[in-house]
Amino acid sequence: MQRIAIIFAIATALVPPPAKSDTPSAENIAPPVDGCDPMDIGPVYDGSLDASSKLACFQLVTPSSARPTKLDINLAGFSANETHEISLVRVDADGTMHAAASDISTDAARIVQATGAQSTRWLILVGRPGSGVASLFQVQATMAWGSDSHEPNDSIAKTTVLRGNQHIEANLDSGADVDHYLIALRAGQTQALVEWDAAPGVVAELIDGANQQHSLQPGRPIRVDSSRPIFIGVRGTDKATSGARYSLRTRDPEPIAVVSRVHSNEAISRLAPGLVSTAPGGANAARTLEVEATIFEGDGVTPVGPGQRVTFRASDAEGPRKWLLASVETVTDAKSVARATMNIGPCRGGIRGPLRVHTPSNRPEYWDISYNPESRVVASIPGVNTRSSRLWGSFQHVCKEVYRGYHA
């Protein structure tokens, strides 16, 4: 921090604020700053510090845009083991300067980034603590419109951390952009599944805990060792365009789906008995079924979060035999709960009855009911394993009921 203050002090001393103007620009942009070379967004410029120089300065104005913008300053070509101090400075309309980003290192390549309002003047300051041999470098400014919430992550030092089961949507700022991610999973989890999807021209490389490198393929989850950190680098090829979108998803390979509720809102008698004809009935349904399931990671405690795909299957059953009634796929909400309405239709098998069931009234009223008392709902995780459901929900599938009312 002290060295940043020193270089900023040098900048404000060598680059005086612009003169006051009686007629400010229509867009309220600070006038050009004396002593700074003008540059545009996009082109690569050559820069240098001669043997006696301590500071080089460039300036640009970001274009007008209704969308959020991010300014990326890329510098390269510095001599190895030579300290350079990079500062990105915002200049307000009244000439006031504000340090927005900085980098002090001996790296040959640097990136400094900042977000700001449209039509803003910026200074790029390249300095060093003292004079020395001549130093050559290159500088380029690029813009990102509508940057995603994971920026800035264009360098390893600014890696975005993804924790646990997470699904993100992001985009590349430009064809030359590179986004970096670190996947950190819960304690005790030794493996993770990583899913990837992207627009044409966007590629991703993964280095897992065993120091193995993998190229991610859309629609093909990859299982990796998560006992150590997992790094992912996303970049564009010559086919990528500014704003090209991609998605990353990390998840436990052994999630658990627990059916937590099975019920129906249908106006039926609800008199169907259980497996024993003298026992009261359970959750009765004839045509539609409302189901819910809560999804946990492999530890059975940690919720997976939103966006986990879940498949519900409703079946008539009789002992080991099953007859599929309906299947529906949905996703979990923010509370890790998946909900669905299932159209179960007519009974397919395991039918009991018709049984005559009397109402609890004093009058001789009864229903003739046929039903399956062993129908069930199972929730599972598509493409994970066949034993991802630990609990299933039961209901009674009412096939037909005929009211035999009392007639005076």
C-alpha positions as CSV (number, residue, x, y, z in Angstrom):
1,M,0.0,0.0,0.0
2,Q,2.9,2.4,0.7
3,R,4.4,1.9,-2.7
4,I,1.0,2.5,-4.3
5,A,0.7,5.7,-2.5
6,I,4.2,6.7,-3.7
7,I,3.5,6.0,-7.4
8,F,0.2,7.8,-7.1
9,A,1.9,10.8,-5.6
10,I,4.4,10.8,-8.4
11,A,1.5,10.6,-10.9
12,T,-0.3,13.6,-9.4
13,A,2.9,15.6,-9.4
14,L,4.0,14.8,-12.9
15,V,0.5,14.8,-14.4
16,P,-1.2,18.0,-13.3
17,P,-5.0,18.1,-13.2
18,P,-6.7,19.5,-16.3
19,A,-7.4,23.2,-16.5
20,K,-10.9,24.3,-15.5
21,S,-13.2,24.9,-18.4
22,D,-16.1,27.3,-18.5
23,T,-17.8,25.1,-21.1
24,P,-17.8,21.5,-19.8
25,S,-18.4,18.8,-22.4
26,A,-22.0,17.7,-23.1
27,E,-21.3,14.3,-21.6
28,N,-19.6,15.7,-18.5
29,I,-16.2,14.1,-19.4
30,A,-13.0,15.4,-17.9
31,P,-10.8,17.2,-20.5
32,P,-7.6,15.6,-21.7
33,V,-4.8,15.4,-19.2
34,D,-1.5,17.0,-20.1
35,G,1.5,14.6,-20.2
36,C,-0.5,11.5,-20.9
37,D,-0.4,9.8,-24.4
38,P,-3.9,9.2,-25.8
39,M,-5.0,5.6,-26.7
40,D,-8.2,3.9,-27.9
41,I,-10.0,0.8,-26.9
42,G,-8.7,-2.3,-28.7
43,P,-5.3,-1.5,-30.4
44,V,-2.0,-2.6,-28.8
45,Y,0.4,0.3,-28.0
46,D,4.1,0.2,-27.5
47,G,5.3,1.9,-24.3
48,S,8.7,2.6,-22.8
49,L,10.5,4.0,-19.8
50,D,14.0,5.3,-20.7
51,A,16.9,5.0,-18.3
52,S,16.0,8.2,-16.4
53,S,12.2,7.8,-16.5
54,K,10.1,6.7,-13.5
55,L,6.6,7.1,-15.0
56,A,4.7,6.5,-18.3
57,C,1.1,7.7,-18.7
58,F,-1.6,6.8,-21.1
59,Q,-5.2,8.1,-21.2
60,L,-8.5,7.0,-22.8
61,V,-12.2,7.6,-22.5
62,T,-14.7,4.8,-22.2
63,P,-17.6,4.9,-24.7
64,S,-21.2,5.6,-23.8
65,S,-23.2,2.5,-22.9
66,A,-26.5,1.8,-21.2
67,R,-25.2,-1.5,-19.8
68,P,-22.7,-2.0,-17.0
69,T,-19.1,-1.8,-18.3
70,K,-15.7,-3.1,-17.1
71,L,-12.4,-1.7,-18.3
72,D,-9.5,-4.3,-18.7
73,I,-6.0,-3.0,-19.1
74,N,-3.6,-5.7,-20.3
75,L,0.2,-5.1,-20.1
76,A,3.0,-7.4,-21.3
77,G,6.6,-7.5,-22.2
78,F,8.2,-6.3,-19.0
79,S,11.7,-7.5,-18.2
80,A,11.9,-10.4,-15.8
81,N,12.5,-9.6,-12.1
82,E,12.0,-5.9,-12.7
83,T,9.5,-4.3,-10.4
84,H,6.8,-2.1,-12.2
85,E,3.9,-0.5,-10.5
86,I,0.7,-0.3,-12.5
87,S,-2.2,2.0,-11.5
88,L,-5.6,2.6,-13.2
89,V,-6.9,6.0,-12.2
90,R,-10.4,7.5,-12.8
91,V,-10.6,11.2,-13.6
92,D,-13.8,12.9,-12.6
93,A,-15.2,15.8,-14.6
94,D,-13.7,18.3,-12.2
95,G,-10.2,16.9,-12.6
96,T,-10.2,14.9,-9.3
97,M,-8.3,11.7,-9.6
98,H,-9.2,8.4,-7.9
99,A,-7.0,5.3,-7.8
100,A,-9.3,2.4,-9.0
101,A,-6.9,-0.5,-9.3
102,S,-3.2,-1.3,-9.0
103,D,-0.6,-4.1,-9.4
104,I,2.9,-4.1,-8.0
105,S,5.0,-7.2,-9.0
106,T,7.8,-8.4,-11.2
107,D,5.5,-10.3,-13.5
108,A,6.1,-10.0,-17.3
109,A,2.3,-9.7,-17.9
110,R,-0.3,-7.8,-15.8
111,I,-4.1,-7.1,-15.8
112,V,-5.7,-4.3,-13.9
113,Q,-9.5,-3.9,-14.1
114,A,-12.2,-1.5,-12.9
115,T,-15.9,-0.9,-13.4
116,G,-17.3,2.6,-13.8
117,A,-19.9,4.8,-15.3
118,Q,-20.1,5.4,-19.0
119,S,-18.1,8.1,-20.7
120,T,-15.3,8.3,-18.1
121,R,-11.7,9.4,-18.6
122,W,-9.1,7.0,-17.3
123,L,-5.3,7.2,-16.8
124,I,-3.0,4.1,-17.0
125,L,0.2,4.8,-15.0
126,V,3.3,2.6,-15.5
127,G,6.0,3.4,-13.0
128,R,8.9,2.0,-11.1
129,P,10.5,2.9,-7.8
130,G,13.7,4.4,-9.3
131,S,15.5,5.0,-12.6
132,G,17.4,2.2,-14.3
133,V,17.8,0.6,-17.7
134,A,15.4,1.3,-20.5
135,S,12.2,-0.7,-20.2
136,L,9.9,-1.6,-23.1
137,F,6.3,-3.0,-22.8
138,Q,3.0,-3.1,-24.5
139,V,-0.4,-2.0,-23.3
140,Q,-4.0,-2.7,-24.5
141,A,-7.4,-1.6,-23.2
142,T,-10.5,-3.8,-23.8
143,M,-14.1,-3.2,-22.7
144,A,-16.7,-5.7,-21.4
145,W,-20.4,-4.8,-21.6
146,G,-22.8,-6.5,-19.3
147,S,-20.0,-8.2,-17.4
148,D,-21.2,-11.2,-15.3
149,S,-21.2,-11.1,-11.5
150,H,-18.1,-13.3,-11.2
151,E,-15.7,-10.7,-12.7
152,P,-13.0,-9.7,-12.3
153,N,-11.5,-13.1,-12.5
154,D,-9.2,-12.7,-15.5
155,S,-6.0,-13.6,-13.6
156,I,-5.1,-16.4,-11.3
157,A,-4.6,-13.9,-8.5
158,K,-8.3,-13.0,-8.8
159,T,-9.8,-16.4,-9.2
160,T,-13.5,-16.8,-8.5
161,V,-14.1,-19.5,-5.9
162,L,-17.1,-21.9,-6.4
163,R,-18.1,-23.6,-3.2
164,G,-20.0,-26.9,-3.0
165,N,-22.9,-27.7,-5.3
166,Q,-23.1,-24.6,-7.5
167,H,-24.4,-23.6,-10.9
168,I,-23.2,-20.4,-12.6
169,E,-23.9,-18.6,-15.8
170,A,-21.1,-16.3,-17.0
171,N,-19.7,-14.7,-20.2
172,L,-16.4,-13.8,-21.7
173,D,-15.7,-10.1,-21.9
174,S,-14.0,-10.5,-25.3
175,G,-12.4,-13.1,-27.5
176,A,-9.1,-12.6,-25.6
177,D,-10.7,-12.9,-22.2
178,V,-9.6,-15.7,-19.8
179,D,-11.7,-16.5,-16.7
180,H,-10.3,-18.5,-13.7
181,Y,-12.2,-20.6,-11.2
182,L,-11.2,-22.5,-8.1
183,I,-13.7,-25.3,-6.9
184,A,-13.7,-25.8,-3.2
185,L,-16.0,-28.6,-1.9
186,R,-17.1,-29.6,1.6
187,A,-14.8,-31.5,4.0
188,G,-14.8,-35.2,3.4
189,Q,-15.9,-35.1,-0.2
190,T,-13.3,-36.9,-2.3
191,Q,-14.9,-36.6,-5.7
192,A,-16.9,-34.1,-7.7
193,L,-18.8,-33.9,-10.9
194,V,-18.1,-30.9,-13.2
195,E,-20.6,-30.1,-16.0
196,W,-19.9,-27.6,-18.7
197,D,-21.8,-25.9,-21.5
198,A,-20.8,-23.1,-23.7
199,A,-21.3,-21.1,-26.9
200,P,-19.1,-21.9,-29.9
201,G,-15.6,-20.8,-29.5
202,V,-15.5,-21.0,-25.7
203,V,-13.3,-23.7,-24.2
204,A,-12.4,-24.8,-20.7
205,E,-9.4,-26.6,-19.2
206,L,-9.6,-28.3,-15.8
207,I,-6.6,-29.3,-13.6
208,D,-7.7,-31.6,-10.8
209,G,-6.2,-32.5,-7.4
210,A,-4.1,-35.3,-9.0
211,N,-2.5,-32.6,-11.3
212,Q,-4.2,-34.1,-14.3
213,Q,-5.5,-31.8,-17.1
214,H,-8.8,-32.3,-18.8
215,S,-10.6,-30.5,-21.6
216,L,-14.3,-30.1,-20.6
217,Q,-16.9,-31.2,-23.2
218,P,-20.5,-29.8,-23.3
219,G,-23.0,-32.4,-22.0
220,R,-20.3,-34.8,-20.7
221,P,-19.9,-34.5,-16.9
222,I,-16.4,-35.3,-15.7
223,R,-15.6,-36.9,-12.3
224,V,-12.5,-35.4,-10.6
225,D,-10.6,-35.9,-7.4
226,S,-11.6,-33.1,-5.1
227,S,-9.3,-33.9,-2.1
228,R,-7.2,-31.0,-3.4
229,P,-8.2,-27.8,-5.1
230,I,-9.6,-27.9,-8.6
231,F,-8.8,-25.1,-11.1
232,I,-10.7,-24.3,-14.3
233,G,-9.6,-21.9,-16.9
234,V,-12.2,-20.6,-19.5
235,R,-11.0,-18.8,-22.6
236,G,-12.1,-17.9,-26.1
237,T,-10.8,-19.1,-29.4
238,D,-10.7,-17.2,-32.7
239,K,-14.4,-18.1,-33.0
240,A,-15.4,-16.5,-29.7
241,T,-17.3,-13.2,-29.6
242,S,-17.5,-10.6,-27.0
243,G,-20.2,-11.7,-24.5
244,A,-20.0,-15.4,-25.4
245,R,-21.8,-17.2,-22.7
246,Y,-21.0,-20.4,-20.8
247,S,-22.1,-22.3,-17.7
248,L,-20.3,-24.3,-15.0
249,R,-21.9,-26.7,-12.6
250,T,-20.2,-28.5,-9.7
251,R,-22.0,-31.2,-7.7
252,D,-21.6,-34.2,-5.4
253,P,-21.6,-37.4,-7.4
254,E,-23.7,-39.1,-4.7
255,P,-26.7,-36.8,-3.9
256,I,-29.7,-38.2,-2.0
257,A,-33.3,-37.5,-2.9
258,V,-35.8,-37.8,0.0
259,V,-39.5,-37.7,-0.9
260,S,-40.9,-35.4,1.8
261,R,-44.6,-35.0,0.8
262,V,-47.2,-36.8,-1.3
263,H,-50.8,-35.6,-1.4
264,S,-53.7,-34.8,-3.6
265,N,-56.2,-32.0,-3.7
266,E,-58.9,-34.0,-5.5
267,A,-62.5,-34.1,-4.3
268,I,-62.7,-37.9,-3.7
269,S,-64.2,-39.9,-0.8
270,R,-60.8,-40.6,0.9
271,L,-62.4,-43.7,2.3
272,A,-60.1,-46.2,0.7
273,P,-58.7,-48.5,3.4
274,G,-55.1,-49.5,3.8
275,L,-53.5,-52.9,3.1
276,V,-55.8,-54.2,5.8
277,S,-59.4,-53.5,4.9
278,T,-60.2,-52.4,8.5
279,A,-57.4,-49.9,8.6
280,P,-58.0,-46.2,7.6
281,G,-56.6,-45.1,4.2
282,G,-53.5,-43.0,3.6
283,A,-52.9,-40.3,0.9
284,N,-55.6,-41.0,-1.7
285,A,-55.3,-39.8,-5.3
286,A,-57.2,-40.7,-8.4
287,R,-56.0,-38.5,-11.2
288,T,-53.4,-36.0,-10.0
289,L,-50.6,-36.1,-7.4
290,E,-48.7,-33.3,-5.7
291,V,-45.2,-34.4,-4.7
292,E,-42.2,-32.8,-3.0
293,A,-38.6,-34.0,-2.4
294,T,-35.6,-32.5,-0.6
295,I,-32.2,-33.1,-2.1
296,F,-29.0,-33.4,-0.1
297,E,-25.3,-34.0,-0.9
298,G,-23.8,-37.3,-0.2
299,D,-23.4,-36.6,3.5
300,G,-27.2,-36.6,3.8
301,V,-27.1,-33.2,5.6
302,T,-25.9,-30.5,3.3
303,P,-28.6,-29.2,0.9
304,V,-27.6,-29.1,-2.8
305,G,-29.1,-25.7,-3.5
306,P,-31.1,-24.6,-6.5
307,G,-31.0,-26.0,-10.0
308,Q,-30.5,-29.7,-9.2
309,R,-32.4,-31.9,-11.7
310,V,-34.8,-34.4,-10.1
311,T,-37.0,-37.0,-11.7
312,F,-40.2,-38.2,-10.0
313,R,-41.7,-41.6,-11.0
314,A,-45.1,-42.7,-9.8
315,S,-46.0,-46.4,-10.0
316,D,-48.7,-48.8,-9.0
317,A,-47.0,-51.6,-7.1
318,E,-47.8,-55.1,-5.7
319,G,-44.9,-56.7,-3.9
320,P,-41.9,-56.6,-6.3
321,R,-44.1,-55.8,-9.4
322,K,-44.5,-52.2,-10.6
323,W,-46.5,-50.5,-13.3
324,L,-45.2,-47.0,-14.2
325,L,-48.0,-44.4,-14.1
326,A,-46.1,-41.1,-14.8
327,S,-42.6,-39.6,-14.9
328,V,-41.7,-35.9,-14.7
329,E,-38.4,-34.0,-14.4
330,T,-38.0,-30.7,-12.5
331,V,-35.3,-28.8,-10.6
332,T,-34.8,-27.8,-7.0
333,D,-35.6,-24.3,-5.7
334,A,-33.4,-22.1,-3.4
335,K,-34.3,-24.4,-0.4
336,S,-33.2,-27.6,-2.3
337,V,-36.8,-28.7,-2.6
338,A,-38.2,-30.1,-5.9
339,R,-42.0,-29.9,-6.5
340,A,-44.1,-31.4,-9.3
341,T,-47.7,-32.2,-10.2
342,M,-48.1,-35.6,-11.7
343,N,-51.0,-36.8,-13.9
344,I,-51.2,-40.4,-12.7
345,G,-54.2,-41.5,-14.7
346,P,-56.1,-44.8,-14.5
347,C,-54.8,-47.7,-12.3
348,R,-52.4,-50.0,-14.1
349,G,-52.1,-53.0,-11.7
350,G,-52.2,-54.2,-8.1
351,I,-55.9,-53.4,-7.9
352,R,-58.0,-54.4,-4.8
353,G,-61.7,-54.5,-4.8
354,P,-64.2,-53.3,-5.3
355,L,-64.6,-53.2,-1.6
356,R,-67.7,-51.9,0.2
357,V,-66.7,-49.2,2.6
358,H,-69.3,-47.8,5.0
359,T,-69.4,-44.1,5.9
360,P,-69.2,-43.2,9.6
361,S,-72.8,-41.8,9.5
362,N,-75.8,-43.4,11.2
363,R,-77.5,-43.9,7.9
364,P,-76.8,-46.9,5.7
365,E,-74.4,-45.1,3.3
366,Y,-71.4,-46.8,1.7
367,W,-69.0,-46.6,-1.3
368,D,-67.9,-49.4,-3.5
369,I,-64.2,-48.7,-4.0
370,S,-61.4,-50.3,-6.1
371,Y,-57.9,-49.1,-5.5
372,N,-54.2,-49.9,-5.2
373,P,-53.0,-49.5,-1.6
374,E,-49.2,-49.9,-2.5
375,S,-48.7,-47.2,-5.1
376,R,-45.6,-45.1,-4.6
377,V,-43.5,-42.2,-5.7
378,V,-39.7,-42.3,-6.1
379,A,-37.4,-39.3,-6.6
380,S,-34.0,-39.8,-8.3
381,I,-31.1,-37.8,-9.7
382,P,-30.8,-38.2,-13.5
383,G,-27.5,-39.6,-14.7
384,V,-26.0,-40.0,-11.2
385,N,-26.8,-43.5,-9.9
386,T,-29.7,-45.8,-9.5
387,R,-29.8,-45.7,-5.7
388,S,-29.9,-41.9,-5.3
389,S,-33.4,-42.2,-3.6
390,R,-33.2,-43.2,0.1
391,L,-36.9,-42.8,0.9
392,W,-40.0,-43.2,-1.2
393,G,-43.5,-41.8,-0.7
394,S,-46.6,-44.0,-0.7
395,F,-50.2,-43.2,-1.7
396,Q,-53.4,-45.0,-2.5
397,H,-54.4,-44.9,-6.1
398,V,-58.2,-44.8,-6.2
399,C,-59.3,-46.6,-9.4
400,K,-63.0,-46.3,-9.1
401,E,-65.5,-45.4,-6.5
402,V,-69.3,-45.6,-6.6
403,Y,-71.5,-44.0,-4.0
404,R,-74.4,-46.1,-2.7
405,G,-76.4,-43.4,-0.9
406,Y,-79.2,-43.7,1.6
407,H,-82.7,-43.4,0.1
408,A,-85.6,-42.7,2.4
